[in-house]
Amino acid sequence: LAAQKTEQEKIKEDVKNLTEGQEIVLKVQEDISAKLNAILAHISRQP
């Protein structure tokens, strides 16, 4: 039973880490999107 509890705690920790990782991925994607939009806006202003 103790081993099962330890395994459950490990799984919980893994899920928490995955969630944090996904939040970082989303921030990076938003950052890339913002930069791309800025580049496209700049290009479209060129004659």
mmCIF file as Biopython writes it, N, C-alpha, C and O atoms, coordinates in Angstrom:
data_model
#
loop_
_atom_site.group_PDB
_atom_site.id
_atom_site.type_symbol
_atom_site.label_atom_id
_atom_site.label_alt_id
_atom_site.label_comp_id
_atom_site.label_asym_id
_atom_site.label_entity_id
_atom_site.label_seq_id
_atom_site.pdbx_PDB_ins_code
_atom_site.Cartn_x
_atom_site.Cartn_y
_atom_site.Cartn_z
_atom_site.occupancy
_atom_site.B_iso_or_equiv
_atom_site.auth_seq_id
_atom_site.auth_asym_id
_atom_site.pdbx_PDB_model_num
ATOM 1   N N  . LEU A ? 1  ? 0.838 -1.208 0.000   1.0 0.0 1  A 1 
ATOM 2   C CA . LEU A ? 1  ? 0.000 0.000  0.000   1.0 0.0 1  A 1 
ATOM 3   C C  . LEU A ? 1  ? 0.876 1.263  0.000   1.0 0.0 1  A 1 
ATOM 4   O O  . LEU A ? 1  ? 0.573 2.247  -0.674  1.0 0.0 1  A 1 
ATOM 5   N N  . ALA A ? 2  ? 1.966 1.207  0.771   1.0 0.0 2  A 1 
ATOM 6   C CA . ALA A ? 2  ? 2.880 2.349  0.820   1.0 0.0 2  A 1 
ATOM 7   C C  . ALA A ? 2  ? 3.500 2.600  -0.554  1.0 0.0 2  A 1 
ATOM 8   O O  . ALA A ? 2  ? 3.661 3.743  -0.982  1.0 0.0 2  A 1 
ATOM 9   N N  . ALA A ? 3  ? 3.843 1.504  -1.234  1.0 0.0 3  A 1 
ATOM 10  C CA . ALA A ? 3  ? 4.433 1.626  -2.574  1.0 0.0 3  A 1 
ATOM 11  C C  . ALA A ? 3  ? 3.430 2.247  -3.542  1.0 0.0 3  A 1 
ATOM 12  O O  . ALA A ? 3  ? 3.797 3.052  -4.397  1.0 0.0 3  A 1 
ATOM 13  N N  . GLN A ? 4  ? 2.175 1.868  -3.400  1.0 0.0 4  A 1 
ATOM 14  C CA . GLN A ? 4  ? 1.119 2.405  -4.266  1.0 0.0 4  A 1 
ATOM 15  C C  . GLN A ? 4  ? 0.943 3.906  -4.019  1.0 0.0 4  A 1 
ATOM 16  O O  . GLN A ? 4  ? 0.759 4.686  -4.953  1.0 0.0 4  A 1 
ATOM 17  N N  . LYS A ? 5  ? 1.004 4.292  -2.741  1.0 0.0 5  A 1 
ATOM 18  C CA . LYS A ? 5  ? 0.872 5.707  -2.387  1.0 0.0 5  A 1 
ATOM 19  C C  . LYS A ? 5  ? 2.044 6.507  -2.962  1.0 0.0 5  A 1 
ATOM 20  O O  . LYS A ? 5  ? 1.861 7.604  -3.489  1.0 0.0 5  A 1 
ATOM 21  N N  . THR A ? 6  ? 3.242 5.944  -2.851  1.0 0.0 6  A 1 
ATOM 22  C CA . THR A ? 6  ? 4.434 6.585  -3.407  1.0 0.0 6  A 1 
ATOM 23  C C  . THR A ? 6  ? 4.281 6.765  -4.912  1.0 0.0 6  A 1 
ATOM 24  O O  . THR A ? 6  ? 4.608 7.820  -5.456  1.0 0.0 6  A 1 
ATOM 25  N N  . GLU A ? 7  ? 3.786 5.736  -5.574  1.0 0.0 7  A 1 
ATOM 26  C CA . GLU A ? 7  ? 3.578 5.785  -7.027  1.0 0.0 7  A 1 
ATOM 27  C C  . GLU A ? 7  ? 2.548 6.860  -7.381  1.0 0.0 7  A 1 
ATOM 28  O O  . GLU A ? 7  ? 2.727 7.596  -8.351  1.0 0.0 7  A 1 
ATOM 29  N N  . GLN A ? 8  ? 1.482 6.950  -6.605  1.0 0.0 8  A 1 
ATOM 30  C CA . GLN A ? 8  ? 0.457 7.971  -6.837  1.0 0.0 8  A 1 
ATOM 31  C C  . GLN A ? 8  ? 1.036 9.372  -6.686  1.0 0.0 8  A 1 
ATOM 32  O O  . GLN A ? 8  ? 0.730 10.265 -7.477  1.0 0.0 8  A 1 
ATOM 33  N N  . GLU A ? 9  ? 1.877 9.564  -5.663  1.0 0.0 9  A 1 
ATOM 34  C CA . GLU A ? 9  ? 2.510 10.871 -5.448  1.0 0.0 9  A 1 
ATOM 35  C C  . GLU A ? 9  ? 3.403 11.225 -6.630  1.0 0.0 9  A 1 
ATOM 36  O O  . GLU A ? 9  ? 3.439 12.374 -7.072  1.0 0.0 9  A 1 
ATOM 37  N N  . LYS A ? 10 ? 4.123 10.227 -7.134  1.0 0.0 10 A 1 
ATOM 38  C CA . LYS A ? 10 ? 5.009 10.438 -8.280  1.0 0.0 10 A 1 
ATOM 39  C C  . LYS A ? 10 ? 4.196 10.831 -9.514  1.0 0.0 10 A 1 
ATOM 40  O O  . LYS A ? 10 ? 4.582 11.733 -10.257 1.0 0.0 10 A 1 
ATOM 41  N N  . ILE A ? 11 ? 3.079 10.155 -9.725  1.0 0.0 11 A 1 
ATOM 42  C CA . ILE A ? 11 ? 2.209 10.464 -10.870 1.0 0.0 11 A 1 
ATOM 43  C C  . ILE A ? 11 ? 1.652 11.883 -10.741 1.0 0.0 11 A 1 
ATOM 44  O O  . ILE A ? 11 ? 1.602 12.630 -11.718 1.0 0.0 11 A 1 
ATOM 45  N N  . LYS A ? 12 ? 1.233 12.245 -9.526  1.0 0.0 12 A 1 
ATOM 46  C CA . LYS A ? 12 ? 0.723 13.604 -9.298  1.0 0.0 12 A 1 
ATOM 47  C C  . LYS A ? 12 ? 1.782 14.647 -9.637  1.0 0.0 12 A 1 
ATOM 48  O O  . LYS A ? 12 ? 1.494 15.657 -10.279 1.0 0.0 12 A 1 
ATOM 49  N N  . GLU A ? 13 ? 3.013 14.387 -9.197  1.0 0.0 13 A 1 
ATOM 50  C CA . GLU A ? 13 ? 4.123 15.302 -9.462  1.0 0.0 13 A 1 
ATOM 51  C C  . GLU A ? 13 ? 4.385 15.403 -10.970 1.0 0.0 13 A 1 
ATOM 52  O O  . GLU A ? 13 ? 4.613 16.491 -11.499 1.0 0.0 13 A 1 
ATOM 53  N N  . ASP A ? 14 ? 4.347 14.249 -11.655 1.0 0.0 14 A 1 
ATOM 54  C CA . ASP A ? 14 ? 4.553 14.231 -13.109 1.0 0.0 14 A 1 
ATOM 55  C C  . ASP A ? 14 ? 3.489 15.053 -13.827 1.0 0.0 14 A 1 
ATOM 56  O O  . ASP A ? 14 ? 3.800 15.811 -14.746 1.0 0.0 14 A 1 
ATOM 57  N N  . VAL A ? 15 ? 2.241 14.905 -13.410 1.0 0.0 15 A 1 
ATOM 58  C CA . VAL A ? 15 ? 1.135 15.652 -14.018 1.0 0.0 15 A 1 
ATOM 59  C C  . VAL A ? 15 ? 1.330 17.152 -13.796 1.0 0.0 15 A 1 
ATOM 60  O O  . VAL A ? 15 ? 1.110 17.954 -14.704 1.0 0.0 15 A 1 
ATOM 61  N N  . LYS A ? 16 ? 1.746 17.524 -12.580 1.0 0.0 16 A 1 
ATOM 62  C CA . LYS A ? 16 ? 1.989 18.934 -12.262 1.0 0.0 16 A 1 
ATOM 63  C C  . LYS A ? 16 ? 3.096 19.489 -13.163 1.0 0.0 16 A 1 
ATOM 64  O O  . LYS A ? 16 ? 2.981 20.594 -13.692 1.0 0.0 16 A 1 
ATOM 65  N N  . ASN A ? 17 ? 4.158 18.715 -13.328 1.0 0.0 17 A 1 
ATOM 66  C CA . ASN A ? 17 ? 5.270 19.151 -14.176 1.0 0.0 17 A 1 
ATOM 67  C C  . ASN A ? 17 ? 4.843 19.293 -15.632 1.0 0.0 17 A 1 
ATOM 68  O O  . ASN A ? 17 ? 5.254 20.233 -16.313 1.0 0.0 17 A 1 
ATOM 69  N N  . LEU A ? 18 ? 4.022 18.364 -16.109 1.0 0.0 18 A 1 
ATOM 70  C CA . LEU A ? 18 ? 3.517 18.443 -17.483 1.0 0.0 18 A 1 
ATOM 71  C C  . LEU A ? 18 ? 2.667 19.691 -17.672 1.0 0.0 18 A 1 
ATOM 72  O O  . LEU A ? 18 ? 2.777 20.377 -18.688 1.0 0.0 18 A 1 
ATOM 73  N N  . THR A ? 19 ? 1.821 19.983 -16.691 1.0 0.0 19 A 1 
ATOM 74  C CA . THR A ? 19 ? 0.961 21.159 -16.758 1.0 0.0 19 A 1 
ATOM 75  C C  . THR A ? 19 ? 1.802 22.426 -16.829 1.0 0.0 19 A 1 
ATOM 76  O O  . THR A ? 19 ? 1.525 23.318 -17.630 1.0 0.0 19 A 1 
ATOM 77  N N  . GLU A ? 20 ? 2.833 22.503 -15.986 1.0 0.0 20 A 1 
ATOM 78  C CA . GLU A ? 20 ? 3.728 23.663 -16.004 1.0 0.0 20 A 1 
ATOM 79  C C  . GLU A ? 20 ? 4.438 23.765 -17.346 1.0 0.0 20 A 1 
ATOM 80  O O  . GLU A ? 20 ? 4.589 24.857 -17.895 1.0 0.0 20 A 1 
ATOM 81  N N  . GLY A ? 21 ? 4.870 22.635 -17.867 1.0 0.0 21 A 1 
ATOM 82  C CA . GLY A ? 21 ? 5.537 22.612 -19.170 1.0 0.0 21 A 1 
ATOM 83  C C  . GLY A ? 21 ? 4.620 23.124 -20.263 1.0 0.0 21 A 1 
ATOM 84  O O  . GLY A ? 21 ? 5.052 23.865 -21.146 1.0 0.0 21 A 1 
ATOM 85  N N  . GLN A ? 22 ? 3.366 22.734 -20.206 1.0 0.0 22 A 1 
ATOM 86  C CA . GLN A ? 22 ? 2.411 23.176 -21.225 1.0 0.0 22 A 1 
ATOM 87  C C  . GLN A ? 22 ? 2.156 24.675 -21.146 1.0 0.0 22 A 1 
ATOM 88  O O  . GLN A ? 22 ? 1.980 25.337 -22.169 1.0 0.0 22 A 1 
ATOM 89  N N  . GLU A ? 23 ? 2.138 25.207 -19.926 1.0 0.0 23 A 1 
ATOM 90  C CA . GLU A ? 23 ? 1.956 26.652 -19.765 1.0 0.0 23 A 1 
ATOM 91  C C  . GLU A ? 23 ? 3.126 27.402 -20.398 1.0 0.0 23 A 1 
ATOM 92  O O  . GLU A ? 23 ? 2.938 28.449 -21.017 1.0 0.0 23 A 1 
ATOM 93  N N  . ILE A ? 24 ? 4.330 26.860 -20.241 1.0 0.0 24 A 1 
ATOM 94  C CA . ILE A ? 24 ? 5.516 27.480 -20.844 1.0 0.0 24 A 1 
ATOM 95  C C  . ILE A ? 24 ? 5.408 27.428 -22.368 1.0 0.0 24 A 1 
ATOM 96  O O  . ILE A ? 24 ? 5.697 28.414 -23.047 1.0 0.0 24 A 1 
ATOM 97  N N  . VAL A ? 25 ? 4.993 26.284 -22.903 1.0 0.0 25 A 1 
ATOM 98  C CA . VAL A ? 25 ? 4.829 26.137 -24.355 1.0 0.0 25 A 1 
ATOM 99  C C  . VAL A ? 25 ? 3.833 27.172 -24.882 1.0 0.0 25 A 1 
ATOM 100 O O  . VAL A ? 25 ? 4.073 27.799 -25.914 1.0 0.0 25 A 1 
ATOM 101 N N  . LEU A ? 26 ? 2.724 27.347 -24.176 1.0 0.0 26 A 1 
ATOM 102 C CA . LEU A ? 26 ? 1.719 28.334 -24.601 1.0 0.0 26 A 1 
ATOM 103 C C  . LEU A ? 26 ? 2.289 29.743 -24.609 1.0 0.0 26 A 1 
ATOM 104 O O  . LEU A ? 26 ? 2.032 30.513 -25.534 1.0 0.0 26 A 1 
ATOM 105 N N  . LYS A ? 27 ? 3.070 30.088 -23.572 1.0 0.0 27 A 1 
ATOM 106 C CA . LYS A ? 27 ? 3.677 31.425 -23.518 1.0 0.0 27 A 1 
ATOM 107 C C  . LYS A ? 27 ? 4.630 31.627 -24.686 1.0 0.0 27 A 1 
ATOM 108 O O  . LYS A ? 27 ? 4.646 32.688 -25.309 1.0 0.0 27 A 1 
ATOM 109 N N  . VAL A ? 28 ? 5.420 30.604 -24.977 1.0 0.0 28 A 1 
ATOM 110 C CA . VAL A ? 28 ? 6.377 30.695 -26.091 1.0 0.0 28 A 1 
ATOM 111 C C  . VAL A ? 28 ? 5.622 30.855 -27.408 1.0 0.0 28 A 1 
ATOM 112 O O  . VAL A ? 28 ? 6.011 31.663 -28.251 1.0 0.0 28 A 1 
ATOM 113 N N  . GLN A ? 29 ? 4.541 30.089 -27.589 1.0 0.0 29 A 1 
ATOM 114 C CA . GLN A ? 29 ? 3.751 30.194 -28.814 1.0 0.0 29 A 1 
ATOM 115 C C  . GLN A ? 29 ? 3.151 31.587 -28.965 1.0 0.0 29 A 1 
ATOM 116 O O  . GLN A ? 29 ? 3.146 32.146 -30.062 1.0 0.0 29 A 1 
ATOM 117 N N  . GLU A ? 30 ? 2.646 32.146 -27.872 1.0 0.0 30 A 1 
ATOM 118 C CA . GLU A ? 30 ? 2.085 33.502 -27.922 1.0 0.0 30 A 1 
ATOM 119 C C  . GLU A ? 30 ? 3.161 34.516 -28.277 1.0 0.0 30 A 1 
ATOM 120 O O  . GLU A ? 30 ? 2.919 35.448 -29.044 1.0 0.0 30 A 1 
ATOM 121 N N  . ASP A ? 31 ? 4.351 34.327 -27.715 1.0 0.0 31 A 1 
ATOM 122 C CA . ASP A ? 31 ? 5.479 35.224 -27.986 1.0 0.0 31 A 1 
ATOM 123 C C  . ASP A ? 31 ? 5.867 35.161 -29.465 1.0 0.0 31 A 1 
ATOM 124 O O  . ASP A ? 31 ? 6.074 36.193 -30.104 1.0 0.0 31 A 1 
ATOM 125 N N  . ILE A ? 32 ? 5.964 33.947 -29.998 1.0 0.0 32 A 1 
ATOM 126 C CA . ILE A ? 32 ? 6.310 33.769 -31.415 1.0 0.0 32 A 1 
ATOM 127 C C  . ILE A ? 32 ? 5.238 34.406 -32.297 1.0 0.0 32 A 1 
ATOM 128 O O  . ILE A ? 32 ? 5.550 35.080 -33.278 1.0 0.0 32 A 1 
ATOM 129 N N  . SER A ? 33 ? 3.980 34.186 -31.940 1.0 0.0 33 A 1 
ATOM 130 C CA . SER A ? 33 ? 2.869 34.740 -32.704 1.0 0.0 33 A 1 
ATOM 131 C C  . SER A ? 33 ? 2.922 36.267 -32.728 1.0 0.0 33 A 1 
ATOM 132 O O  . SER A ? 33 ? 2.726 36.885 -33.774 1.0 0.0 33 A 1 
ATOM 133 N N  . ALA A ? 34 ? 3.190 36.868 -31.568 1.0 0.0 34 A 1 
ATOM 134 C CA . ALA A ? 34 ? 3.273 38.329 -31.484 1.0 0.0 34 A 1 
ATOM 135 C C  . ALA A ? 34 ? 4.413 38.853 -32.354 1.0 0.0 34 A 1 
ATOM 136 O O  . ALA A ? 34 ? 4.257 39.852 -33.056 1.0 0.0 34 A 1 
ATOM 137 N N  . LYS A ? 35 ? 5.562 38.173 -32.305 1.0 0.0 35 A 1 
ATOM 138 C CA . LYS A ? 35 ? 6.711 38.597 -33.111 1.0 0.0 35 A 1 
ATOM 139 C C  . LYS A ? 35 ? 6.418 38.453 -34.599 1.0 0.0 35 A 1 
ATOM 140 O O  . LYS A ? 35 ? 6.762 39.325 -35.396 1.0 0.0 35 A 1 
ATOM 141 N N  . LEU A ? 36 ? 5.781 37.352 -34.962 1.0 0.0 36 A 1 
ATOM 142 C CA . LEU A ? 36 ? 5.434 37.128 -36.366 1.0 0.0 36 A 1 
ATOM 143 C C  . LEU A ? 36 ? 4.463 38.202 -36.852 1.0 0.0 36 A 1 
ATOM 144 O O  . LEU A ? 36 ? 4.611 38.727 -37.956 1.0 0.0 36 A 1 
ATOM 145 N N  . ASN A ? 37 ? 3.474 38.524 -36.029 1.0 0.0 37 A 1 
ATOM 146 C CA . ASN A ? 37 ? 2.525 39.580 -36.392 1.0 0.0 37 A 1 
ATOM 147 C C  . ASN A ? 37 ? 3.228 40.911 -36.585 1.0 0.0 37 A 1 
ATOM 148 O O  . ASN A ? 37 ? 2.899 41.657 -37.507 1.0 0.0 37 A 1 
ATOM 149 N N  . ALA A ? 38 ? 4.196 41.220 -35.720 1.0 0.0 38 A 1 
ATOM 150 C CA . ALA A ? 38 ? 4.947 42.468 -35.838 1.0 0.0 38 A 1 
ATOM 151 C C  . ALA A ? 38 ? 5.746 42.492 -37.140 1.0 0.0 38 A 1 
ATOM 152 O O  . ALA A ? 38 ? 5.797 43.511 -37.829 1.0 0.0 38 A 1 
ATOM 153 N N  . ILE A ? 39 ? 6.367 41.363 -37.467 1.0 0.0 39 A 1 
ATOM 154 C CA . ILE A ? 39 ? 7.141 41.269 -38.719 1.0 0.0 39 A 1 
ATOM 155 C C  . ILE A ? 39 ? 6.223 41.456 -39.923 1.0 0.0 39 A 1 
ATOM 156 O O  . ILE A ? 39 ? 6.540 42.211 -40.843 1.0 0.0 39 A 1 
ATOM 157 N N  . LEU A ? 40 ? 5.093 40.769 -39.912 1.0 0.0 40 A 1 
ATOM 158 C CA . LEU A ? 40 ? 4.151 40.870 -41.035 1.0 0.0 40 A 1 
ATOM 159 C C  . LEU A ? 40 ? 3.610 42.290 -41.176 1.0 0.0 40 A 1 
ATOM 160 O O  . LEU A ? 40 ? 3.470 42.791 -42.291 1.0 0.0 40 A 1 
ATOM 161 N N  . ALA A ? 41 ? 3.306 42.935 -40.063 1.0 0.0 41 A 1 
ATOM 162 C CA . ALA A ? 41 ? 2.815 44.317 -40.098 1.0 0.0 41 A 1 
ATOM 163 C C  . ALA A ? 41 ? 3.887 45.230 -40.679 1.0 0.0 41 A 1 
ATOM 164 O O  . ALA A ? 41 ? 3.589 46.120 -41.474 1.0 0.0 41 A 1 
ATOM 165 N N  . HIS A ? 42 ? 5.122 45.007 -40.283 1.0 0.0 42 A 1 
ATOM 166 C CA . HIS A ? 42 ? 6.240 45.818 -40.777 1.0 0.0 42 A 1 
ATOM 167 C C  . HIS A ? 42 ? 6.409 45.630 -42.291 1.0 0.0 42 A 1 
ATOM 168 O O  . HIS A ? 42 ? 6.574 46.596 -43.036 1.0 0.0 42 A 1 
ATOM 169 N N  . ILE A ? 43 ? 6.363 44.370 -42.724 1.0 0.0 43 A 1 
ATOM 170 C CA . ILE A ? 43 ? 6.521 44.070 -44.157 1.0 0.0 43 A 1 
ATOM 171 C C  . ILE A ? 43 ? 5.388 44.707 -44.964 1.0 0.0 43 A 1 
ATOM 172 O O  . ILE A ? 43 ? 5.622 45.248 -46.045 1.0 0.0 43 A 1 
ATOM 173 N N  . SER A ? 44 ? 4.175 44.642 -44.446 1.0 0.0 44 A 1 
ATOM 174 C CA . SER A ? 44 ? 3.030 45.170 -45.198 1.0 0.0 44 A 1 
ATOM 175 C C  . SER A ? 44 ? 3.069 46.694 -45.313 1.0 0.0 44 A 1 
ATOM 176 O O  . SER A ? 44 ? 2.419 47.266 -46.188 1.0 0.0 44 A 1 
ATOM 177 N N  . ARG A ? 45 ? 3.825 47.350 -44.439 1.0 0.0 45 A 1 
ATOM 178 C CA . ARG A ? 45 ? 3.962 48.811 -44.518 1.0 0.0 45 A 1 
ATOM 179 C C  . ARG A ? 45 ? 5.011 49.241 -45.543 1.0 0.0 45 A 1 
ATOM 180 O O  . ARG A ? 45 ? 5.047 50.398 -45.961 1.0 0.0 45 A 1 
ATOM 181 N N  . GLN A ? 46 ? 5.864 48.294 -45.940 1.0 0.0 46 A 1 
ATOM 182 C CA . GLN A ? 46 ? 6.922 48.633 -46.908 1.0 0.0 46 A 1 
ATOM 183 C C  . GLN A ? 46 ? 6.299 48.924 -48.272 1.0 0.0 46 A 1 
ATOM 184 O O  . GLN A ? 46 ? 5.320 48.284 -48.654 1.0 0.0 46 A 1 
ATOM 185 N N  . PRO A ? 47 ? 6.866 49.896 -49.015 1.0 0.0 47 A 1 
ATOM 186 C CA . PRO A ? 47 ? 6.320 50.210 -50.344 1.0 0.0 47 A 1 
ATOM 187 C C  . PRO A ? 47 ? 6.598 49.072 -51.335 1.0 0.0 47 A 1 
ATOM 188 O O  . PRO A ? 47 ? 6.212 49.161 -52.500 1.0 0.0 47 A 1 
#
